[in-house]
Amino acid sequence: MRELNDYSGLFKSDLTFADFSKDFLLRLIHVWQYAWLQMTEAWYDAVEKRFGQDAANHCEQEAWTRIAERVNPRYAKVANIELNTVVDSMKLVQLPLDNIIGGLYPCDIDIKTPNQVILTVKECRSLQFFEAKRPDRISWVCHVHEPVEMAKYTANPKIKVTPLKLPPLPPQRRSPGEIACQWEFKIEE
């Protein structure tokens, strides 16, 4: 059967992802990424509305930590990544829906050694949203939450994650072209 570039034709009751073309699946993944971020923001807003910002912040931290701990090792398994070095973990952080390869968080990755990497987030869609709509969230998300999550996303407790640059407070970067943040990932030899 020919791979589908869209789903405009007849309904297919036995449809599988294998029926779609690579191009279609890539477009679909971008929509999934958007949906993932929309879901997380909607969830946060609902908790904040009912229980306040402090509760929403802590629930958000718990939810993202749980996802990283339970799901990221599965990405490593399906991709056959052994997670021995920092570079191995950089491969891992390329795979989740909120990854660094899909356009949401374009990065530069400077590999100093297999066990020391500097990751520079050139653009951060989340930070752009917070700067425009929710500047009150930058302190928690960027300065409290992200350092914990960056470490959890590596799925390797030996890796020490150090923020080298975080968005400034008050919450406006000097220019839109300024990097969002920068991180060092390191395993001490």
Disulfide bonds with the S-S distance in Angstrom:
none
